[in-house]
Amino acid sequence: MNRLALIGRSASQLSETTLAYTLNLHPRYHSHSQGQYPDGLRQAFLVNDPEGPYLGKYEKEVVLTVSDWYHEQMPTLIKKFINVANPTGAEPVPNAVLLNDTQNLTVAVEPGITYLLRIINVSAFAGHYFWIEGHTMSIVEVDGVWTDPVEADTIYLTAAQRYGLLVTMKNDTSANFPMISSMDTVIELSPLAMAVR
């Protein structure tokens, strides 16, 4: 039954209506209306693979989102972005980086334990570099597809990109090891954009 078939039905008829959907799932959800997505209407959406190839290779799972944050609300920024005074279409520059929609996030981990770290970039525009001080990560999933393990000290996530990483925490309690998300602030302009400037 489609949406048009629901028009004109009474509340009692609607309460008895069942709708079935086929979804192409992405590991995040967000709004497409009036800039609600960059203003915070977004989050991770995970579907676990009961037969994943890395089951038994980690003890715990942690979900992290990285995002850009603006101090102005999107309706104001959209007017500046879609404007004749912005002929190159330069996106608004974010004011901050957030991990799990906050700053100064603390993630409690246990020494010597291997984690499956699911990291998702829910930014509107910005790419992010991500690393854990003093740790090597093993990339095992990219955009929902399991991969052969690849070791990395740093990963780069474009907007809407996601990774699954296996990380074994150092067996060292004498220090904290920061998880860092650094927003990509390098903007390369095309020759046309340079000429318009």
Beta strands, then each sheet from edge to edge (+ up, - down):
strand 1: 28-30
strand 2: 42-44
strand 3: 60-69
strand 4: 96-99
strand 5: 114-121
strand 6: 128-132
strand 7: 137-142
strand 8: 145-152
strand 9: 154-157
strand 10: 162-168
strand 11: 179-183
sheet 1: 1+ 2-
sheet 2: 4+ 3- 5- 10+ 7- 8+
sheet 3: 9+ 6- 11+
end
